[in-house]
Each structure stands twice: as C-alpha cells, then as structure tokens.
Amino acid sequence: MVLVEDQAADAIRRRIRDLGLSQPKVSRMAGKSASWLATQVLPNPESSLRYLWAKEPITLERLLRALQWTPEQFTRETGLELPGFSRPPDALPVRRYRIPIVDAGAGLPMWNEGGEFVTLDLPELRGKPESELFAVRVRGDSMSPTYLNGDVVVCWTEGQPEAGRVVAVHQHGDGIILKRLQYAGNQPMLYSDNPAYAPVMMGEYDRIYGVVLGMWRPAR
C-alpha cells in the first residue's frame, strides 16, 4: 500500500523532473533556501503544506506556480486534501495593515501608540495577523540592489529564519538591521547584498526579530 505522504512526495519529485527543474530551483522560486524542499517539505508533505496554508499562503502560492499546478491539480496528483485548499491563496483578501515602523539602525518597533506607524496593503501580507508585523525603513546601501535607501521593508515575527532569507536583526549597539542569513557550519552569518560590505557573525546578544515578507518603495 502506498502511503499518502509517499505518494505526495513522489508526485512533487516527478513534477519537478517533468518540468526540467531541480529541487533547489523550485525552493528558490518559492522564496526559500535551496534545501527547503528536500529537508522541510518532502519528508512530511501534508504537515508542511498545512503549515504553509495557515501561516505562509504566499509561499504556497509560489510553490504551486513553480510546479505549474492549480490547487485542484495538486490535490489530484498528490492525494493530499487540505482544508479549503480549493480556494487559491491569492483569493484571500488584501486589506490595509497599520504597522509599526522603525529606521534601520534605530531601536525596536513599538506596537503602542507612542511609536511611528505606516499603513500598507501589500499582497504578501495576506492572512498575517497585524500584531505579528513590523516595518523597517532602509538606511544606506548595504542591501542594494535588493533594497534601496528609503524603502519600507515589512517583516513577520513568526516567519522561519531560514538560510538565504533576509531577516531583521536587533544587533547589540546598532539597533535593527536588515541582512541575509547564511551559516558557516553552525555559526549564523549576516550578509549584505551589496558586495562592498563584508559578512559579519551574529553576536551573542544579537536577536532575529522577523523575516522579510515584502517591500514598498516610495516615489522618488
């Protein structure tokens, strides 16, 4: 007897081969690290996809787009039936979010009325509780060309800080900074997208406060 989990994993692997793609390529198309499919999705597809539907609908949408499947095709091929899966993630309403914002290099965001807020309606925020979001206003060019000076980058406090993701880090002495997370062995490293800046190790007192979901670029 073929288990549903095995059927789902085999169907995804077969689809990737049929499309001439690779697991690392599809992982990156979903906005994740290259090892994401192999280490986090394929070993336990049902629970992984339930999590994506509940917590990261945009990631699920990107995965389906990479596999060139509609939700109905996915269910038919994999045998997985998720609650409400016939409703595509992009059918979730886009609403306006009032989000606390800080400048990069400043202190932590404040969710009380004493802080500064920005109102945004980015599609990437669909399904996220407003209380789990904050924004960082980019200062400088260390994350150029991905993020430019003055860009507003929205972060999710409950996102998974995987290798390859851009994260908001509270760095001891420097406030909140935006860097791309990588690892050297077990040591987390913070990389700038601008090659003019050298990577730095995460310090003992540094803390990741969120992963980047989306960005708004004001008119210049």
N, CA and C of each residue as an Amber inpcrd file, in Angstrom:
protein
   660
   0.8490000  -1.1970000   0.0000000   0.0000000   0.0000000   0.0000000
   0.8880000   1.2520000   0.0000000   0.5950000   2.2090000  -0.8900000
   1.3610000   3.4430000  -0.9720000   0.7680000   4.4630000  -0.0050000
   1.5630000   4.9480000   0.9160000   1.1080000   5.9570000   1.8590000
   0.8990000   7.2780000   1.1290000  -0.0710000   8.0720000   1.6320000
  -0.3540000   9.3640000   1.0090000   0.8860000  10.2510000   1.0240000
   1.6270000  10.2260000   2.1450000   2.8350000  11.0440000   2.2340000
   3.8260000  10.6670000   1.1370000   4.0250000   9.3440000   0.9290000
   4.9510000   8.8980000  -0.1120000   4.4400000   9.2820000  -1.4900000
   3.1320000   9.1280000  -1.7020000   2.5430000   9.4930000  -2.9880000
   2.7510000  10.9710000  -3.2740000   2.5320000  11.8100000  -2.2580000
   2.6780000  13.2520000  -2.4410000   4.1170000  13.6200000  -2.7600000
   5.0510000  13.0760000  -1.9880000   6.4620000  13.3850000  -2.2210000
   6.8960000  12.9190000  -3.6060000   6.4710000  11.7100000  -3.9920000
   6.8370000  11.1870000  -5.3160000   6.2390000  12.0410000  -6.4290000
   4.9980000  12.4980000  -6.2320000   4.3470000  13.3240000  -7.2500000
   5.0690000  14.6510000  -7.4320000   5.5050000  15.2460000  -6.3300000
   6.2260000  16.5150000  -6.4190000   7.5760000  16.3110000  -7.1000000
   8.2890000  15.2570000  -6.7120000   9.5820000  14.9740000  -7.3560000
   9.4000000  14.7380000  -8.8580000   8.3820000  13.9620000  -9.2180000
   8.1320000  13.6510000 -10.6280000   7.7830000  14.9210000 -11.4050000
   6.9820000  15.7910000 -10.7980000   6.6030000  17.0380000 -11.4560000
   7.8250000  17.9130000 -11.7040000   8.7050000  17.9720000 -10.7360000
   9.9250000  18.7660000 -10.8870000  10.7660000  18.2310000 -12.0400000
  10.9070000  16.9090000 -12.1190000  11.6700000  16.3070000 -13.2260000
  11.0010000  16.5860000 -14.5710000   9.6680000  16.4390000 -14.6270000
   8.9480000  16.6480000 -15.8840000   9.0930000  18.0800000 -16.3940000
   9.2210000  19.0220000 -15.4650000   9.3690000  20.4310000 -15.8450000
  10.8190000  20.8050000 -16.1340000  11.7300000  19.8510000 -15.9410000
  13.1430000  20.1360000 -16.1770000  13.7520000  21.0440000 -15.1310000
  13.1860000  21.0220000 -13.9380000  13.6820000  21.8590000 -12.8490000
  14.4710000  21.0060000 -11.8640000  14.8980000  21.6130000 -10.7830000
  15.5690000  20.9120000  -9.6960000  14.9200000  21.3250000  -8.3870000
  15.1220000  20.5140000  -7.3490000  14.5510000  20.8720000  -6.0500000
  15.0920000  22.2040000  -5.5350000  16.4160000  22.4670000  -5.6270000
  16.9030000  23.7790000  -5.1880000  16.2780000  24.9310000  -5.9740000
  16.0990000  24.7490000  -7.2900000  15.5000000  25.8070000  -8.1110000
  14.0690000  26.0960000  -7.6720000  13.2740000  25.0470000  -7.4710000
  11.8850000  25.2350000  -7.0460000  11.8340000  25.8660000  -5.6530000
  12.7440000  25.4550000  -4.7750000  12.8030000  26.0490000  -3.4320000
  13.0270000  27.5480000  -3.5200000  13.9610000  27.9530000  -4.3760000
  14.2420000  29.3870000  -4.5190000  13.0750000  30.1170000  -5.1830000
  12.3920000  29.4600000  -6.1200000  11.2140000  30.0760000  -6.7470000
  10.1030000  30.3100000  -5.7280000  10.0850000  29.4880000  -4.6810000
   9.1020000  29.6660000  -3.6020000   9.5610000  30.6880000  -2.5700000
  10.7470000  31.2540000  -2.7840000  11.2680000  32.2540000  -1.8600000
  11.9790000  31.6780000  -0.6610000  12.4240000  30.4320000  -0.7760000
  13.0660000  29.7490000   0.3410000  14.5170000  29.4180000   0.0050000
  15.2180000  28.8390000   0.9860000  16.5930000  28.4050000   0.7640000
  16.6100000  27.1930000  -0.1570000  17.7650000  26.9150000  -0.7530000
  17.8750000  25.8520000  -1.7510000  17.5150000  24.4800000  -1.1930000
  17.7140000  24.2680000   0.0980000  17.4690000  22.9470000   0.6950000
  16.0540000  22.7780000   1.2410000  15.2230000  23.7890000   1.0930000
  13.9020000  23.8010000   1.7410000  13.0420000  22.6010000   1.3640000
  12.8710000  22.3350000   0.0660000  12.0290000  21.2090000  -0.3470000
  12.5510000  19.8950000   0.2090000  13.8540000  19.6740000   0.0500000
  14.4410000  18.3860000   0.4320000  14.3840000  18.1390000   1.9270000
  14.5600000  19.1930000   2.7180000  14.6820000  18.9950000   4.1640000
  13.4040000  19.2840000   4.9390000  12.5050000  20.1290000   4.3880000
  11.3490000  20.5440000   5.1770000   9.9980000  20.1630000   4.5820000
   9.9170000  19.9990000   3.2780000   8.6250000  19.7040000   2.6570000
   8.4780000  18.2290000   2.3150000   9.4000000  17.6960000   1.5410000
   9.2470000  16.3250000   1.0400000   9.2510000  15.2490000   2.1260000
   9.9810000  15.4030000   3.2380000   9.9130000  14.3620000   4.2730000
   8.5230000  14.2160000   4.8950000   7.7480000  15.2960000   4.9260000
   6.4080000  15.2530000   5.5370000   5.5110000  16.2710000   4.8330000
   5.0940000  15.9770000   3.5890000   4.3980000  16.9770000   2.7780000
   3.1040000  17.5020000   3.3940000   2.2980000  16.6240000   3.9840000
   0.9870000  17.0760000   4.4510000   1.1070000  18.1140000   5.5590000
   1.8960000  17.8270000   6.5910000   2.0100000  18.7900000   7.6910000
   2.7050000  20.0640000   7.2270000   3.6850000  19.9260000   6.3290000
   4.3890000  21.1080000   5.8190000   3.4440000  22.0130000   5.0480000
   2.6000000  21.4190000   4.2060000   1.6890000  22.2190000   3.3980000
   0.5410000  22.7840000   4.2210000   0.1220000  22.0660000   5.2610000
  -0.8760000  22.6300000   6.1790000  -0.3120000  23.8870000   6.8450000
   0.9510000  23.8120000   7.2310000   1.5840000  24.9800000   7.8530000
   1.6220000  26.1540000   6.8680000   2.0140000  25.8740000   5.6140000
   2.0840000  26.9420000   4.6220000   0.7170000  27.5740000   4.3960000
  -0.3200000  26.7340000   4.3010000  -1.6600000  27.2750000   4.0770000
  -2.0860000  28.1900000   5.2190000  -1.7590000  27.8040000   6.4520000
  -2.1830000  28.5760000   7.6170000  -1.3110000  29.7940000   7.8600000
   0.0030000  29.6500000   7.6310000   0.9440000  30.6850000   8.0580000
   1.6420000  31.4190000   6.9170000   1.8350000  30.7510000   5.7800000
   2.5920000  31.3600000   4.6810000   1.8840000  31.1200000   3.3450000
   0.6800000  31.6700000   3.1700000  -0.0560000  31.4180000   1.9300000
   0.6650000  31.8970000   0.6820000   1.4630000  32.9530000   0.8010000
   2.1960000  33.4360000  -0.3700000   3.2450000  32.4180000  -0.7960000
   3.9000000  31.7680000   0.1770000   4.8700000  30.7240000  -0.1600000
   4.1870000  29.5670000  -0.8690000   3.0060000  29.1820000  -0.3890000
   2.2600000  28.1020000  -1.0380000   1.8790000  28.4900000  -2.4610000
   1.4670000  29.7290000  -2.6380000   1.1230000  30.2050000  -3.9830000
   2.3400000  30.1330000  -4.9050000   3.4880000  30.5430000  -4.4110000
   4.7040000  30.4990000  -5.2300000   5.0950000  29.0690000  -5.5740000
   4.9170000  28.1520000  -4.6100000   5.2490000  26.7510000  -4.8670000
   4.3580000  26.1840000  -5.9660000   3.0580000  26.4440000  -5.8790000
   2.1460000  25.9590000  -6.9170000   2.4880000  26.5590000  -8.2730000
   2.8550000  27.8350000  -8.2720000   3.2180000  28.4810000  -9.5350000
   4.4760000  27.8470000 -10.1180000   5.4470000  27.5490000  -9.2630000
   6.6790000  26.9110000  -9.7380000   6.3950000  25.5330000 -10.3210000
   5.4660000  24.7990000  -9.6950000   5.1110000  23.4590000 -10.1690000
   4.0880000  23.4940000 -11.3020000   3.5840000  24.7030000 -11.6050000
   2.5930000  24.8910000 -12.6750000   1.3570000  24.0210000 -12.4360000
   0.9060000  24.0130000 -11.1890000  -0.2900000  23.2780000 -10.7870000
  -1.3290000  24.2540000 -10.2500000  -2.5800000  24.0130000 -10.5800000
  -3.6670000  24.6570000  -9.8500000  -3.8570000  23.8920000  -8.5390000
  -4.5500000  24.4720000  -7.5510000  -4.8190000  23.7120000  -6.3250000
  -5.5210000  22.3890000  -6.5980000  -6.4500000  22.3920000  -7.5650000
  -7.1680000  21.1590000  -7.8830000  -6.2290000  20.1100000  -8.4810000
  -5.3330000  20.5340000  -9.3710000  -4.3590000  19.5990000  -9.9500000
  -3.4270000  19.0530000  -8.8760000  -3.0350000  19.9190000  -7.9570000
  -2.1520000  19.4740000  -6.8770000  -2.8180000  18.3730000  -6.0550000
  -4.0750000  18.6010000  -5.6690000  -4.7950000  17.6020000  -4.8720000
  -4.9460000  16.2910000  -5.6370000  -5.2580000  16.3920000  -6.9260000
  -5.4390000  15.1820000  -7.7240000  -4.1420000  14.3810000  -7.8490000
  -3.0210000  15.0680000  -8.0580000  -1.7490000  14.3820000  -8.2840000
  -1.1420000  13.8400000  -6.9960000  -1.2900000  14.5770000  -5.9050000
  -0.6150000  14.1940000  -4.6610000  -1.4940000  13.3630000  -3.7300000
  -2.8170000  13.4580000  -3.8970000  -3.7160000  12.7660000  -2.9790000
  -3.9210000  13.4970000  -1.6720000  -3.3490000  14.6940000  -1.5340000
  -3.4900000  15.4760000  -0.3050000  -4.7140000  16.3740000  -0.4070000
  -5.5570000  16.3200000   0.6100000  -6.7190000  17.1950000   0.6820000
  -6.5750000  18.0590000   1.9200000  -6.3390000  19.3370000   1.6910000
  -6.1710000  20.2750000   2.7930000  -7.4390000  21.0970000   2.9500000
  -7.7590000  21.5020000   4.1860000  -8.9780000  22.2820000   4.4110000
  -8.9800000  23.5530000   3.5750000 -10.0240000  23.7220000   2.7680000
 -10.1410000  24.9380000   1.9810000  -9.1240000  25.0550000   0.8750000
  -8.4680000  23.9420000   0.5100000  -7.3800000  24.0370000  -0.4580000
  -7.8740000  24.3740000  -1.8520000  -9.1690000  24.1830000  -2.1050000
  -9.6900000  24.5370000  -3.4140000  -9.7400000  26.0400000  -3.6120000
  -9.5830000  26.7810000  -2.5300000  -9.5420000  28.2310000  -2.6210000
  -8.0950000  28.6690000  -2.7340000  -7.6810000  29.1940000  -3.8830000
  -6.2670000  29.5390000  -4.0540000  -5.8490000  30.6380000  -3.0970000
  -4.5730000  30.6550000  -2.6880000  -4.1120000  31.6630000  -1.7430000
  -4.3620000  33.0860000  -2.1960000  -4.2990000  33.3430000  -3.5390000
  -4.4910000  34.7160000  -3.9740000  -5.9520000  35.1550000  -3.8930000
  -6.8430000  34.2280000  -3.4800000  -8.2380000  34.6050000  -3.2550000
  -8.4320000  35.2300000  -1.8800000  -7.4390000  35.0840000  -1.0000000
  -7.5290000  35.7290000   0.3040000  -7.5620000  37.2400000   0.1110000
  -8.3670000  37.9560000   0.8910000  -8.4840000  39.3980000   0.6880000
  -7.1940000  40.1330000   1.0480000  -6.9220000  41.1800000   0.2780000
  -5.8210000  42.0850000   0.6090000  -6.4250000  43.2360000   1.3960000
  -5.9640000  43.4230000   2.6120000  -6.5190000  44.5010000   3.4280000
  -5.4060000  45.4550000   3.8240000  -5.7910000  46.5620000   4.3620000
  -4.8200000  47.5640000   4.7940000  -4.3350000  47.2210000   6.1990000
  -3.0250000  47.2640000   6.3640000  -2.4020000  46.9730000   7.6500000
  -1.7620000  48.2460000   8.2020000  -1.9790000  48.4790000   9.4720000
  -1.3040000  49.5770000  10.1730000  -0.1690000  48.9500000  10.9740000
   1.0680000  49.2620000  10.5630000   2.2340000  48.5220000  11.0340000
   3.2290000  49.4830000  11.6790000   3.7840000  49.1290000  12.8410000
   4.8340000  49.9640000  13.4280000   6.0760000  49.9450000  12.5560000
   6.7500000  51.0860000  12.4620000   7.9300000  51.1990000  11.6050000
   9.0710000  51.8530000  12.3700000  10.2840000  51.3650000  12.1110000
  11.4930000  51.9640000  12.6760000  12.4960000  52.1580000  11.5490000
  13.4160000  53.0880000  11.7440000  14.5220000  53.2450000  10.8050000
  15.5650000  52.1760000  11.0700000  16.1730000  51.6480000  10.0100000
  17.2910000  50.7310000  10.1870000  18.3670000  51.4290000  11.0100000
  18.8890000  50.7290000  11.9990000  19.8740000  51.3120000  12.8990000
  19.2590000  51.9030000  14.1510000  17.9210000  51.9720000  14.1820000
  17.2420000  52.5090000  15.3640000  16.8360000  51.3680000  16.2800000
  16.0520000  51.6890000  17.2960000  15.6600000  50.6840000  18.2820000
  14.5640000  49.7710000  17.7810000  13.9610000  49.0370000  18.7020000
  12.9280000  48.0720000  18.3510000  11.6230000  48.7780000  17.9920000
  10.7920000  48.1430000  17.1190000   9.4840000  48.7250000  16.8120000
   8.6000000  48.7510000  18.0480000   7.7120000  49.7390000  18.1030000
   6.7920000  49.8840000  19.2280000   5.3730000  49.6700000  18.7260000
   4.6770000  48.6850000  19.3240000   3.3140000  48.3930000  18.9090000
   2.2910000  49.2580000  19.6520000   2.7490000  50.1360000  20.5450000
   1.8080000  51.0250000  21.2230000   1.7240000  52.3480000  20.4600000
   0.8430000  53.2110000  20.9010000   0.5880000  54.4510000  20.1690000
   1.7360000  55.4470000  20.2700000   2.7570000  55.1270000  21.0640000
   3.8920000  56.0300000  21.1710000   4.8440000  55.9430000  20.0050000
   4.6750000  54.9390000  19.1390000   5.5990000  54.7460000  18.0330000
   5.0720000  55.2910000  16.7170000   5.9000000  55.1640000  15.6760000
   5.5180000  55.5830000  14.3240000   4.8950000  54.3950000  13.5910000
   3.8820000  54.6540000  12.7710000   3.1980000  53.6000000  12.0240000
   3.1670000  53.9430000  10.5420000   3.0480000  52.9020000   9.7220000
   2.8390000  53.0600000   8.2890000   1.6620000  52.1660000   7.8990000
   0.8370000  52.6050000   6.9550000  -0.3120000  51.8250000   6.5030000
  -0.0440000  51.2910000   5.1020000  -0.1030000  49.9580000   4.9480000
   0.2270000  49.3020000   3.6790000  -0.8110000  48.2350000   3.3610000
  -0.9350000  47.8980000   2.0750000  -1.8590000  46.8330000   1.6550000
  -1.1650000  45.8820000   0.6790000   0.0340000  45.4300000   1.0270000
   0.8120000  44.5480000   0.1630000   0.1920000  43.1530000   0.0920000
   0.1430000  42.5290000  -1.1010000  -0.3970000  41.1690000  -1.2220000
   0.3450000  40.1510000  -0.3650000   1.6550000  40.3700000  -0.1600000
   2.4450000  39.4110000   0.6160000   1.9910000  39.2920000   2.0680000
   1.1890000  40.2440000   2.5230000   0.7640000  40.2430000   3.9230000
  -0.5300000  39.4720000   4.1460000  -1.1120000  38.9290000   3.0880000
  -2.3870000  38.2110000   3.2170000  -2.3430000  37.1560000   4.3210000
  -3.3680000  37.1680000   5.1550000  -3.5160000  36.1230000   6.1560000
  -2.6730000  36.3000000   7.3970000  -1.8430000  37.3360000   7.4460000
  -0.9810000  37.5280000   8.6110000  -1.6830000  38.4180000   9.6380000
  -1.6030000  38.0830000  10.9170000  -2.1400000  38.9750000  11.9510000
  -1.3410000  40.2750000  11.9980000  -2.0350000  41.3740000  12.1060000
  -1.3670000  42.6730000  12.1500000  -0.3660000  42.7550000  13.2960000
  -0.6720000  42.0750000  14.4030000   0.1910000  42.1280000  15.5860000
   1.5280000  41.4190000  15.3810000   1.6640000  40.6420000  14.2840000
   2.9060000  39.9110000  14.0160000   3.7720000  40.6060000  12.9660000
   3.4070000  41.8400000  12.5820000   4.1170000  42.5410000  11.5170000
   4.7600000  43.8190000  12.0370000   5.9130000  44.1450000  11.4830000
   6.5230000  45.4570000  11.6920000   7.3120000  45.8140000  10.4390000
   7.6780000  47.0730000  10.3120000   8.3810000  47.5370000   9.1160000
   9.6890000  48.2140000   9.4990000  10.6390000  48.1360000   8.5800000
  11.9420000  48.7780000   8.7520000  12.1750000  49.6960000   7.5560000
  12.5090000  50.9460000   7.8160000  12.8570000  51.8890000   6.7530000
  14.3610000  51.7830000   6.4840000  14.7020000  51.4280000   5.2600000
  16.1000000  51.1740000   4.9100000  16.8980000  52.4690000   4.9530000
  18.0710000  52.3830000   5.5570000  19.0200000  53.4930000   5.5750000
  20.3520000  52.9850000   5.0300000  20.8830000  53.6730000   4.0140000
  22.1610000  53.2640000   3.4430000  21.9920000  52.3220000   2.2600000
  23.1160000  51.7400000   1.8140000  23.1110000  50.9300000   0.5930000
  23.6220000  49.5150000   0.8180000  23.6720000  49.0520000   2.0650000
  24.2680000  47.7380000   2.3240000  23.4520000  46.6000000   1.7210000
  22.1310000  46.7990000   1.5200000  21.2990000  45.7420000   0.9350000
  20.9370000  46.0320000  -0.5180000  21.6110000  47.0020000  -1.1170000
  21.4260000  47.2950000  -2.5390000  22.0240000  46.1590000  -3.3810000
  21.4060000  45.7890000  -4.4950000  20.2690000  46.4260000  -5.1710000
  18.9030000  45.9100000  -4.7250000  18.8600000  44.9680000  -3.7790000
  17.5680000  44.4000000  -3.3730000  16.6940000  45.4530000  -2.7040000
  17.2670000  46.1540000  -1.7450000  16.5460000  47.2070000  -1.0360000
  17.3760000  48.4770000  -1.0810000  16.7240000  49.5910000  -1.4270000
  17.4020000  50.8640000  -1.5860000  17.1000000  51.7810000  -0.4090000
  17.9260000  52.7970000  -0.2620000  17.7390000  53.7690000   0.8030000
  16.3260000  54.3620000   0.7260000  15.6030000  54.3040000   1.8290000
  14.2450000  54.8260000   1.8870000  13.1570000  53.8000000   1.6740000
  13.4990000  52.6040000   1.1710000  12.4990000  51.5450000   1.0050000
  11.9100000  51.1550000   2.3620000  10.6580000  50.7490000   2.3500000
   9.9960000  50.2560000   3.5600000   9.8370000  48.7470000   3.4230000
  10.4810000  48.0060000   4.3100000  10.5160000  46.5480000   4.2490000
   9.6800000  45.9930000   5.4020000   8.7210000  45.1190000   5.0830000
   7.8170000  44.5690000   6.0950000   8.3180000  43.2050000   6.5520000
   8.3450000  42.9990000   7.8590000   8.8640000  41.7680000   8.4600000
   7.7710000  41.0810000   9.2730000   7.8890000  39.7700000   9.3530000
   6.9220000  38.9230000  10.0700000   7.6230000  38.2560000  11.2440000
   7.1420000  38.5110000  12.4430000   7.8130000  37.9950000  13.6390000
   7.7230000  36.4800000  13.7570000   6.7450000  35.8430000  13.0920000
   6.5590000  34.3990000  13.2080000   7.1340000  33.6280000  12.0210000
   7.8090000  34.3080000  11.1060000   8.4110000  33.6300000   9.9650000
   9.6180000  32.7960000  10.3670000   9.9450000  31.8130000   9.5450000
  11.0760000  30.9330000   9.8210000  12.3630000  31.5550000   9.2870000
  13.3440000  31.8360000  10.1460000  14.6020000  32.4520000   9.6940000
  15.5370000  31.4240000   9.0610000  15.2100000  31.0200000   7.8440000
  15.9970000  30.0020000   7.1560000  17.1810000  30.6390000   6.4440000
  18.1830000  29.8230000   6.1550000  19.3330000  30.2860000   5.3830000
  18.8580000  30.8300000   4.0440000  19.3850000  31.9810000   3.6740000
  19.0150000  32.6160000   2.4190000  17.9480000  33.6740000   2.5540000
  17.2340000  33.6950000   3.6820000  16.1840000  34.6980000   3.8830000
  16.7900000  35.9960000   4.3960000  16.1580000  37.1140000   4.0290000
  16.5260000  38.4000000   4.6130000  15.7890000  38.5340000   5.9370000
  16.5210000  38.8840000   6.9710000  15.9580000  38.9440000   8.3170000
  16.2180000  40.3110000   8.9340000  15.3650000  40.6700000   9.8870000
  15.5600000  41.8740000  10.6900000  16.2090000  41.4500000  12.0000000
  17.4010000  41.9370000  12.2310000  18.1880000  41.5400000  13.3980000
  18.3740000  42.7440000  14.3090000  18.0970000  42.5390000  15.5950000
  18.4540000  43.5770000  16.5620000  19.8870000  43.3140000  16.9820000
  20.7800000  44.1690000  16.4980000  22.2080000  43.9790000  16.7340000
  22.6400000  44.8430000  17.9030000  23.3050000  44.2130000  18.8400000
  23.7170000  44.9130000  20.0570000  24.5280000  46.1570000  19.6980000
  24.0160000  47.3150000  20.0830000  24.7060000  48.5710000  19.8300000
  24.3220000  49.2510000  18.5370000  23.6680000  48.5330000  17.6050000
  23.3380000  49.1170000  16.3020000  21.8440000  49.1460000  16.0000000
  21.0030000  48.6650000  16.8950000  19.5740000  48.6480000  16.6330000
  19.1950000  47.5990000  15.6060000  18.0570000  47.8150000  14.9280000
  17.5590000  46.8740000  13.9260000  18.3230000  47.0430000  12.6140000
  18.8030000  45.9330000  12.0550000  19.4430000  45.9490000  10.7440000
  18.8100000  44.8590000   9.8750000  18.9200000  45.0210000   8.5640000
  18.4440000  44.0230000   7.6070000  19.6390000  43.3360000   6.9720000
  19.6820000  42.0160000   7.0570000  20.7880000  41.2430000   6.4760000
  20.2520000  39.9120000   5.9610000  21.0210000  39.3000000   5.0770000
  20.6650000  37.9730000   4.5680000  21.3540000  36.9200000   5.4340000
  20.5580000  35.9910000   5.9490000  21.0670000  34.9810000   6.8750000
  21.6940000  33.8110000   6.1180000  22.9070000  33.4580000   6.4990000
  23.5820000  32.2660000   5.9900000  24.2750000  31.5940000   7.1730000
  24.8270000  30.4240000   6.9290000  25.5070000  29.7040000   8.0060000
  26.8820000  29.2530000   7.5450000  27.8480000  29.3480000   8.4500000
  29.1690000  28.7490000   8.2680000  29.2650000  27.6550000   9.3220000
  28.9490000  26.4120000   8.9220000  28.7930000  25.3590000   9.9170000
  27.5550000  25.6490000  10.7370000  27.7090000  25.7460000  12.0420000
  26.5910000  26.0910000  12.9230000  26.5430000  27.5720000  13.2640000
  27.4870000  28.3320000  12.7240000  27.5760000  29.7490000  13.0580000
  26.7240000  30.5920000  12.1040000  25.6890000  31.2770000  12.6150000
  24.9100000  32.1590000  11.7420000  25.7270000  33.3750000  11.3240000
  25.6520000  33.6930000  10.0360000  26.3780000  34.8210000   9.4640000
  25.3770000  35.7820000   8.8370000  25.6900000  37.0620000   8.8900000
  24.8320000  38.1010000   8.3370000  25.5210000  38.7170000   7.1260000
  24.8780000  38.5810000   5.9760000  25.4480000  39.0560000   4.7200000
  24.6750000  40.2670000   4.2040000  25.4020000  41.2090000   3.6220000
  24.7960000  42.2990000   2.8640000  24.6640000  41.8650000   1.4130000
  23.6290000  42.3360000   0.7150000  23.5110000  42.0380000  -0.7110000
  24.4850000  42.8740000  -1.5300000  24.9350000  43.9820000  -0.9780000
  25.9630000  44.8000000  -1.6180000  27.3260000  44.1840000  -1.3140000
  28.0560000  43.6980000  -2.3360000  29.3240000  43.0110000  -2.0850000
  30.4110000  43.9010000  -1.4930000  30.1710000  45.2120000  -1.4500000
  31.1610000  46.1070000  -0.8520000  31.2230000  45.9530000   0.6620000
  30.2270000  45.2900000   1.2410000  30.1810000  45.1080000   2.6900000
  30.5030000  43.6580000   3.0340000  31.4190000  43.4700000   3.9630000
  31.8310000  42.1210000   4.3590000  30.7890000  41.4910000   5.2810000
  30.6320000  40.1660000   5.2240000  29.7180000  39.4910000   6.1530000
  30.2330000  39.5780000   7.5820000  29.3070000  39.4850000   8.5280000
  29.6790000  39.5160000   9.9440000  28.9870000  38.3570000  10.6550000
  29.5980000  37.8780000  11.7160000  28.9750000  36.8410000  12.5330000
  27.8780000  37.4480000  13.3950000  26.8160000  36.6800000  13.6240000
  25.8170000  37.1130000  14.5930000  26.4240000  37.0630000  15.9750000
  26.2890000  38.1600000  16.7040000  26.8600000  38.2250000  18.0300000
  26.0290000  37.4970000  19.0700000  26.6160000  37.3020000  20.2150000
  25.9470000  36.5700000  21.2970000  24.6300000  37.2160000  21.6990000
  24.5710000  38.5550000  21.6320000  23.3780000  39.2630000  22.0850000
  22.4850000  39.7270000  20.9300000  22.8480000  39.3780000  19.7040000
  22.0060000  39.7150000  18.5560000  20.7780000  38.8080000  18.5300000
  19.6560000  39.3420000  18.0970000  18.4210000  38.5660000  18.0460000
  17.6830000  38.8290000  16.7310000  17.2070000  37.7490000  16.1000000
  16.3790000  37.8840000  14.9050000  14.9450000  38.1700000  15.3440000
  14.3910000  39.2790000  14.8690000  13.0370000  39.6680000  15.2560000
  11.9970000  39.3700000  14.1850000  12.4260000  39.0730000  12.9580000
  11.4560000  38.7630000  11.9150000  12.1300000  38.4660000  10.5950000
  11.3680000  37.8680000   9.6840000  11.8460000  37.6240000   8.3190000
  11.0780000  38.5470000   7.3800000  11.7340000  38.9520000   6.3040000
  11.1340000  39.8990000   5.3710000  10.0580000  39.2120000   4.5340000
   8.8960000  39.8720000   4.4370000   7.7930000  39.3850000   3.6080000
   7.6440000  40.1710000   2.3170000   7.7810000  41.4780000   2.4060000
   7.5400000  42.3120000   1.2330000   8.1490000  43.6850000   1.4130000
   8.0140000  44.4930000   0.3670000   8.6630000  45.8020000   0.3720000
   7.7930000  46.8090000  -0.3690000   7.8120000  48.0460000   0.1200000
   7.1610000  49.1580000  -0.5650000   8.2110000  50.2160000  -0.8420000
   8.2830000  50.6440000  -2.1020000   9.2760000  51.6570000  -2.5000000
   8.5540000  52.9740000  -2.7450000   8.7570000  53.9640000  -1.8930000
   8.0910000  55.2550000  -2.0910000   8.5330000  55.9040000  -3.3970000
   7.6710000  56.7510000  -3.9490000   8.0320000  57.5040000  -5.1510000
   9.2140000  58.4030000  -4.8430000  10.1320000  58.4640000  -5.7710000
  11.3560000  59.2560000  -5.5500000  11.3910000  60.4530000  -6.4880000
